Amino acid sequence: MLPEMTADEIANEIGVRQIHSRIYGEGETFVMVEGKTDQVLWEEFRSREDCTLYPAQGKDKIIAALEVTMKREMRGIAGIVDADYMLITQAHELGTDNLLYDDCCPDMESILLESPALRKVLRHSISAEEIEHLHAFADKLKKEAQRLAMEFGYFRLLNHLNDYGLRCNSIPFHEIIDSETLGLDRDLVASRLAGDQPGLTSEDLLRQVDALRKQYPPGDAQLCRGKDVLEIMATIMPTLFRSQFGEELPLVSIAAFRPQGLPKDLRLAYEYGYFRETSLYNCIRKWELDNHPFRIIRDSSV
């Protein structure tokens, strides 16, 4: 599918494919997902007899396409998205019919991290240590990475609310996190981001972030972006490992926990039983009940 397709074109294509699937007895439910990575993950959970996945290239396009399908009274079409900061702001878009999301975790990476998948990855990556010690280390690693991601998340939230165009993704975490004290240099973050918006100073950013901290108190995991948590894990893991085990993290483990590899390993370690514990699972099952006979996810026994 071409990225420049409009919401109407996406709805048209799904409509044609849905008619085709009915003729040939294939899956009749079409579920739009944000991209190829999501499609790969959901392939493990979809009902192959009933559901076809459709990468729609982004949340905004999914929401717009759903609105088109509702106007045309097209049935059996849904979209699964990362709610991101819409959860915090309680955005009206989340009320879009047939839009499915987890109301606790802001994105898929966060859902993966709320499961035992990280413990599983660590068991297989650092097999020389005692399992219970690795589990404790996994929990601490996630906790510290989430704490730092929440702090950085205030800058992301500010950018989301004001559409400043701040290039948050351009800042490497190893440059703004002290690997020994595990502190985030908020002044440096503000200084690096301020240059993205003419007339916006680092002092302005810090003042506005402080106001957001009062409005949205620290400790809310919805402030995190899951990809940030994973990248921060790779940054702080050697320090935490040395602190907990009194030795250097093996080089093979450092390679395994690079930001490019950890998301893939977590997806591979993620099990259907973990998914059943999420609010997204409940959301999808409710949709299936409300839209019988259309189905999205497979039975646990399959």
VOPAGU-2260 file (C-alpha; in pm, 1 decimal, decimal comma):
REM VOPAGU-2260
SITE   aa  ch    i         X         Y         Z
SITE  MET   A    0       0,0       0,0       0,0
SITE  LEU   A    1     128,7     342,8     -90,7
SITE  PRO   A    2     180,2     582,8     203,0
SITE  GLU   A    3       1,9     866,1      20,4
SITE  MET   A    4    -333,5     686,0       6,6
SITE  THR   A    5    -618,4     892,7     146,8
SITE  ALA   A    6    -871,4     772,3     402,2
SITE  ASP   A    7   -1128,4     732,8     122,7
SITE  GLU   A    8    -886,5     526,4     -84,8
SITE  ILE   A    9    -807,2     304,4     213,3
SITE  ALA   A   10   -1178,5     249,9     278,0
SITE  ASN   A   11   -1234,0     174,3     -91,6
SITE  GLU   A   12    -954,3     -82,1    -100,3
SITE  ILE   A   13   -1071,1    -253,2     217,1
SITE  GLY   A   14   -1426,4    -260,6      84,2
SITE  VAL   A   15   -1317,1    -432,8    -236,6
SITE  ARG   A   16   -1099,6    -681,0     -49,0
SITE  GLN   A   17   -1378,7    -751,8     198,0
SITE  ILE   A   18   -1619,4    -836,6     -83,1
SITE  HIS   A   19   -1352,4   -1057,1    -240,6
SITE  SER   A   20   -1294,5   -1238,5      89,3
SITE  ARG   A   21   -1665,0   -1316,3     123,4
SITE  ILE   A   22   -1677,6   -1462,3    -225,5
SITE  TYR   A   23   -1384,4   -1694,1    -158,3
SITE  GLY   A   24   -1475,6   -1777,6     200,5
SITE  GLU   A   25   -1172,8   -1610,3     358,1
SITE  GLY   A   26   -1153,9   -1375,7     657,4
SITE  GLU   A   27   -1426,2   -1113,6     653,4
SITE  THR   A   28   -1303,8    -888,3     934,9
SITE  PHE   A   29   -1049,0    -627,0     830,6
SITE  VAL   A   30    -836,3    -471,3    1103,7
SITE  MET   A   31    -619,2    -172,2    1026,9
SITE  VAL   A   32    -290,6    -149,8    1216,6
SITE  GLU   A   33     -40,3     133,5    1222,0
SITE  GLY   A   34     243,9     -33,1    1036,9
SITE  LYS   A   35     433,0    -344,5     933,4
SITE  THR   A   36     575,4    -411,9    1279,8
SITE  ASP   A   37     225,6    -415,6    1427,3
SITE  GLN   A   38     109,2    -644,8    1148,5
SITE  VAL   A   39     388,5    -891,3    1228,4
SITE  LEU   A   40     297,8    -893,1    1599,5
SITE  TRP   A   41     -76,3    -928,8    1543,7
SITE  GLU   A   42     -20,9   -1216,0    1304,3
SITE  GLU   A   43      39,0   -1427,0    1617,1
SITE  PHE   A   44    -297,4   -1338,4    1767,7
SITE  ARG   A   45    -541,7   -1293,8    1481,2
SITE  SER   A   46    -798,6   -1554,2    1385,8
SITE  ARG   A   47    -661,8   -1658,7    1048,6
SITE  GLU   A   48    -999,1   -1790,9     934,3
SITE  ASP   A   49   -1183,2   -1469,1    1017,5
SITE  CYS   A   50    -948,5   -1171,2    1021,2
SITE  THR   A   51    -725,5    -992,8     771,5
SITE  LEU   A   52    -471,2    -734,1     887,1
SITE  TYR   A   53    -423,2    -415,2     692,7
SITE  PRO   A   54    -126,0    -181,6     758,7
SITE  ALA   A   55    -268,2     168,3     718,3
SITE  GLN   A   56      47,5     371,8     783,8
SITE  GLY   A   57     -34,8     561,3    1099,1
SITE  LYS   A   58    -295,9     631,5    1362,7
SITE  ASP   A   59    -440,3     943,2    1196,2
SITE  LYS   A   60    -513,1     753,0     876,6
SITE  ILE   A   61    -677,0     470,5    1068,9
SITE  ILE   A   62    -907,5     711,8    1251,9
SITE  ALA   A   63    -994,1     898,3     931,4
SITE  ALA   A   64   -1057,6     573,0     742,5
SITE  LEU   A   65   -1283,1     444,1    1020,3
SITE  GLU   A   66   -1489,7     759,7     999,8
SITE  VAL   A   67   -1531,6     699,6     625,9
SITE  THR   A   68   -1637,1     337,5     677,9
SITE  MET   A   69   -1892,8     442,2     938,6
SITE  LYS   A   70   -2048,4     695,4     702,1
SITE  ARG   A   71   -2075,8     423,4     440,3
SITE  GLU   A   72   -2217,9     179,6     697,6
SITE  MET   A   73   -1943,8     -74,0     626,7
SITE  ARG   A   74   -1935,7    -354,9     883,6
SITE  GLY   A   75   -1656,4    -578,5    1008,5
SITE  ILE   A   76   -1384,5    -313,1     996,4
SITE  ALA   A   77   -1181,5    -198,6    1297,5
SITE  GLY   A   78    -850,8     -33,1    1378,3
SITE  ILE   A   79    -595,1    -107,7    1648,9
SITE  VAL   A   80    -379,1     188,2    1751,0
SITE  ASP   A   81    -135,3     311,8    2011,9
SITE  ALA   A   82    -331,0     570,4    2211,8
SITE  ASP   A   83      -6,8     747,6    2314,0
SITE  TYR   A   84     -70,6    1083,6    2484,3
SITE  MET   A   85    -436,3    1073,0    2385,3
SITE  LEU   A   86    -485,9     866,7    2702,1
SITE  ILE   A   87    -360,1    1149,3    2919,9
SITE  THR   A   88    -542,3    1424,0    2733,9
SITE  GLN   A   89    -856,4    1210,0    2695,1
SITE  ALA   A   90    -872,3    1309,8    2329,7
SITE  HIS   A   91   -1210,6    1291,7    2161,6
SITE  GLU   A   92   -1059,9    1080,7    1881,2
SITE  LEU   A   93   -1052,0     785,7    2119,2
SITE  GLY   A   94   -1430,8     779,2    2097,2
SITE  THR   A   95   -1416,7     691,1    1726,9
SITE  ASP   A   96   -1637,6     391,5    1652,4
SITE  ASN   A   97   -1446,1      63,7    1597,6
SITE  LEU   A   98   -1120,1     212,8    1729,1
SITE  LEU   A   99    -946,4     -38,0    1956,9
SITE  TYR   A  100    -669,0      46,0    2202,6
SITE  ASP   A  101    -534,9     -38,2    2547,2
SITE  ASP   A  102    -665,8     209,2    2804,6
SITE  CYS   A  103    -377,1     146,7    3047,0
SITE  CYS   A  104     -64,9     130,6    2828,7
SITE  PRO   A  105      -0,8     406,8    2574,7
SITE  ASP   A  106     163,6     188,9    2309,4
SITE  MET   A  107     250,3    -166,7    2211,5
SITE  GLU   A  108     601,6    -149,9    2352,4
SITE  SER   A  109     456,2     -54,9    2690,2
SITE  ILE   A  110     217,8    -350,5    2670,7
SITE  LEU   A  111     511,7    -581,4    2604,2
SITE  LEU   A  112     699,6    -438,8    2901,9
SITE  GLU   A  113     405,5    -490,1    3137,0
SITE  SER   A  114     424,7    -863,1    3067,9
SITE  PRO   A  115     682,0   -1123,3    3183,3
SITE  ALA   A  116     844,0   -1102,4    2837,2
SITE  LEU   A  117    1140,7    -894,5    2961,2
SITE  ARG   A  118    1218,1   -1152,6    3228,2
SITE  LYS   A  119    1205,6   -1420,6    2961,8
SITE  VAL   A  120    1444,1   -1230,5    2734,0
SITE  LEU   A  121    1690,6   -1181,5    3019,2
SITE  ARG   A  122    1681,1   -1549,9    3112,3
SITE  HIS   A  123    1784,5   -1642,4    2760,7
SITE  SER   A  124    2036,8   -1359,2    2718,5
SITE  ILE   A  125    2222,4   -1384,0    3051,9
SITE  SER   A  126    2195,5   -1751,1    3138,5
SITE  ALA   A  127    2495,9   -1753,5    3374,7
SITE  GLU   A  128    2311,0   -1574,8    3657,1
SITE  GLU   A  129    2050,0   -1717,4    3893,4
SITE  ILE   A  130    1700,4   -1689,9    3750,2
SITE  GLU   A  131    1545,5   -1518,7    4052,1
SITE  HIS   A  132    1826,8   -1262,3    4049,6
SITE  LEU   A  133    1771,7   -1198,5    3679,2
SITE  HIS   A  134    1401,7   -1148,6    3739,6
SITE  ALA   A  135    1474,9    -892,3    4009,9
SITE  PHE   A  136    1720,1    -722,9    3776,6
SITE  ALA   A  137    1460,3    -712,9    3497,2
SITE  ASP   A  138    1210,2    -546,1    3729,3
SITE  LYS   A  139    1464,1    -287,8    3844,9
SITE  LEU   A  140    1580,1    -219,3    3489,3
SITE  LYS   A  141    1224,1    -156,6    3376,0
SITE  LYS   A  142    1143,9      61,0    3678,3
SITE  GLU   A  143    1447,6     286,2    3634,2
SITE  ALA   A  144    1401,8     313,3    3257,7
SITE  GLN   A  145    1034,7     404,3    3300,5
SITE  ARG   A  146    1122,4     667,4    3559,9
SITE  LEU   A  147    1360,1     836,1    3317,4
SITE  ALA   A  148    1119,6     797,1    3025,4
SITE  MET   A  149     848,2     968,9    3231,1
SITE  GLU   A  150    1076,3    1266,8    3288,5
SITE  PHE   A  151    1154,3    1288,3    2918,9
SITE  GLY   A  152     786,9    1224,9    2849,9
SITE  TYR   A  153     693,2    1565,8    2985,8
SITE  PHE   A  154     881,9    1723,0    2697,1
SITE  ARG   A  155     705,5    1492,5    2452,9
SITE  LEU   A  156     367,8    1571,9    2609,3
SITE  LEU   A  157     439,2    1945,1    2588,7
SITE  ASN   A  158     524,3    1903,7    2222,2
SITE  HIS   A  159     205,0    1704,0    2168,0
SITE  LEU   A  160     -14,5    1965,3    2335,6
SITE  ASN   A  161     138,5    2269,8    2166,6
SITE  ASP   A  162     256,4    2124,3    1836,2
SITE  TYR   A  163     593,6    2292,4    1876,6
SITE  GLY   A  164     769,2    2066,6    1629,9
SITE  LEU   A  165    1034,1    1971,3    1884,0
SITE  ARG   A  166    1268,6    1702,3    1752,6
SITE  CYS   A  167    1253,4    1478,0    2056,8
SITE  ASN   A  168    1366,6    1174,8    1858,3
SITE  SER   A  169    1691,2    1345,6    1760,0
SITE  ILE   A  170    1837,6    1342,7    2112,3
SITE  PRO   A  171    2043,1    1030,7    2197,7
SITE  PHE   A  172    1965,7     921,4    2551,7
SITE  HIS   A  173    2328,4     851,1    2634,3
SITE  GLU   A  174    2391,3    1225,8    2597,2
SITE  ILE   A  175    2123,6    1337,5    2844,6
SITE  ILE   A  176    2134,9    1057,0    3103,1
SITE  ASP   A  177    2418,0    1024,3    3352,7
SITE  SER   A  178    2495,5     652,5    3331,4
SITE  GLU   A  179    2632,9     647,7    3686,7
SITE  THR   A  180    2373,3     850,5    3878,3
SITE  LEU   A  181    2087,7     754,9    3643,4
SITE  GLY   A  182    1963,9    1111,8    3632,8
SITE  LEU   A  183    1812,7    1296,4    3337,9
SITE  ASP   A  184    1968,7    1634,2    3260,1
SITE  ARG   A  185    1648,0    1833,1    3209,4
SITE  ASP   A  186    1838,5    2156,7    3147,9
SITE  LEU   A  187    2034,3    1994,6    2865,0
SITE  VAL   A  188    1717,2    1846,0    2716,2
SITE  ALA   A  189    1551,1    2187,2    2717,3
SITE  SER   A  190    1857,2    2350,5    2567,2
SITE  ARG   A  191    1875,8    2092,6    2287,0
SITE  LEU   A  192    1506,1    2121,2    2205,2
SITE  ALA   A  193    1469,3    2497,4    2228,9
SITE  GLY   A  194    1645,9    2552,7    1900,4
SITE  ASP   A  195    1365,1    2374,3    1713,4
SITE  GLN   A  196    1115,9    2656,3    1766,4
SITE  PRO   A  197    1204,4    3021,7    1693,6
SITE  GLY   A  198    1141,6    3241,7    1994,3
SITE  LEU   A  199    1117,5    2946,3    2233,0
SITE  THR   A  200    1390,5    2940,3    2497,8
SITE  SER   A  201    1505,1    2658,4    2719,3
SITE  GLU   A  202    1370,4    2855,0    3016,6
SITE  ASP   A  203    1028,3    2862,6    2846,5
SITE  LEU   A  204    1036,1    2488,3    2801,8
SITE  LEU   A  205    1139,3    2419,3    3160,4
SITE  ARG   A  206     871,5    2651,7    3294,9
SITE  GLN   A  207     603,9    2485,5    3084,8
SITE  VAL   A  208     728,4    2137,8    3179,2
SITE  ASP   A  209     710,1    2233,0    3547,4
SITE  ALA   A  210     349,9    2339,0    3492,8
SITE  LEU   A  211     276,2    2003,9    3329,3
SITE  ARG   A  212     429,3    1822,2    3626,7
SITE  LYS   A  213     172,1    1989,4    3851,0
SITE  GLN   A  214    -111,1    1906,9    3613,6
SITE  TYR   A  215       6,9    1549,8    3553,4
SITE  PRO   A  216     198,8    1434,3    3863,7
SITE  PRO   A  217     508,2    1213,4    3820,6
SITE  GLY   A  218     470,3     839,7    3843,2
SITE  ASP   A  219     213,3     795,4    3567,6
SITE  ALA   A  220     343,6     531,6    3325,2
SITE  GLN   A  221     122,5     682,9    3054,3
SITE  LEU   A  222     375,9     964,1    3035,5
SITE  CYS   A  223     621,1     711,8    2890,6
SITE  ARG   A  224     676,2     633,1    2529,3
SITE  GLY   A  225     756,7     262,8    2510,3
SITE  LYS   A  226    1032,7     309,2    2253,0
SITE  ASP   A  227    1200,4     556,5    2489,6
SITE  VAL   A  228    1191,1     301,9    2771,6
SITE  LEU   A  229    1359,6      41,2    2551,9
SITE  GLU   A  230    1631,3     280,6    2438,1
SITE  ILE   A  231    1694,3     395,0    2794,0
SITE  MET   A  232    1724,1      32,3    2904,9
SITE  ALA   A  233    2009,3     -15,7    2660,6
SITE  THR   A  234    2174,5     300,7    2795,8
SITE  ILE   A  235    2157,5     220,7    3167,9
SITE  MET   A  236    2178,8    -157,5    3160,8
SITE  PRO   A  237    2560,4    -185,8    3202,0
SITE  THR   A  238    2554,7      40,1    3511,9
SITE  LEU   A  239    2263,6    -143,3    3673,5
SITE  PHE   A  240    2412,3    -482,4    3595,5
SITE  ARG   A  241    2745,1    -387,3    3752,1
SITE  SER   A  242    2563,7    -250,4    4057,9
SITE  GLN   A  243    2353,1    -562,7    4109,6
SITE  PHE   A  244    2595,7    -840,1    4012,9
SITE  GLY   A  245    2934,0    -681,1    4085,3
SITE  GLU   A  246    3069,5    -754,0    3740,1
SITE  GLU   A  247    3061,7    -613,4    3390,7
SITE  LEU   A  248    2776,2    -698,2    3160,6
SITE  PRO   A  249    2895,4    -958,9    2906,8
SITE  LEU   A  250    2955,2    -818,7    2561,2
SITE  VAL   A  251    2712,4   -1066,5    2406,4
SITE  SER   A  252    2439,3    -934,8    2635,7
SITE  ILE   A  253    2517,0    -573,7    2547,4
SITE  ALA   A  254    2470,3    -664,8    2181,8
SITE  ALA   A  255    2140,4    -839,2    2257,6
SITE  PHE   A  256    2004,2    -531,9    2436,2
SITE  ARG   A  257    2073,2    -277,2    2168,0
SITE  PRO   A  258    1766,9     -61,3    2092,3
SITE  GLN   A  259    1732,1    -223,9    1749,6
SITE  GLY   A  260    1721,7    -579,0    1886,7
SITE  LEU   A  261    1531,2    -558,0    2214,7
SITE  PRO   A  262    1187,7    -474,1    2065,4
SITE  LYS   A  263    1216,8    -775,6    1835,7
SITE  ASP   A  264    1321,6   -1003,6    2121,9
SITE  LEU   A  265    1030,1    -882,9    2335,1
SITE  ARG   A  266     783,8    -949,6    2054,5
SITE  LEU   A  267     923,9   -1299,6    2009,9
SITE  ALA   A  268     900,1   -1363,7    2385,2
SITE  TYR   A  269     546,0   -1227,6    2414,5
SITE  GLU   A  270     289,0   -1502,1    2463,5
SITE  TYR   A  271     -83,5   -1524,1    2400,4
SITE  GLY   A  272    -141,6   -1573,8    2772,8
SITE  TYR   A  273      22,5   -1237,9    2842,1
SITE  PHE   A  274    -201,5   -1071,9    2584,6
SITE  ARG   A  275    -513,9   -1211,1    2750,9
SITE  GLU   A  276    -429,8   -1009,6    3064,8
SITE  THR   A  277    -443,7    -673,6    2885,6
SITE  SER   A  278    -728,7    -426,2    2858,4
SITE  LEU   A  279    -674,0    -430,5    2481,9
SITE  TYR   A  280    -771,3    -798,6    2478,2
SITE  ASN   A  281   -1090,8    -714,7    2667,4
SITE  CYS   A  282   -1158,1    -424,1    2431,6
SITE  ILE   A  283   -1129,6    -650,3    2128,2
SITE  ARG   A  284   -1346,8    -922,0    2280,3
SITE  LYS   A  285   -1614,6    -662,2    2356,1
SITE  TRP   A  286   -1597,8    -542,0    1996,6
SITE  GLU   A  287   -1646,9    -899,5    1878,0
SITE  LEU   A  288   -1954,0    -938,7    2099,2
SITE  ASP   A  289   -2098,1    -611,1    1971,9
SITE  ASN   A  290   -2020,2    -696,3    1609,3
SITE  HIS   A  291   -2112,0   -1063,3    1585,9
SITE  PRO   A  292   -2031,3   -1266,3    1374,5
SITE  PHE   A  293   -1710,2   -1074,9    1299,9
SITE  ARG   A  294   -1400,4   -1197,7    1482,7
SITE  ILE   A  295   -1049,2   -1061,2    1526,6
SITE  ILE   A  296    -842,4   -1276,1    1764,0
SITE  ARG   A  297    -801,3   -1650,8    1777,9
SITE  ASP   A  298    -902,2   -1879,7    2059,4
SITE  SER   A  299    -632,3   -1957,9    2315,3
SITE  SER   A  300    -638,2   -2326,0    2219,3
SITE  VAL   A  301    -548,2   -2258,4    1856,0
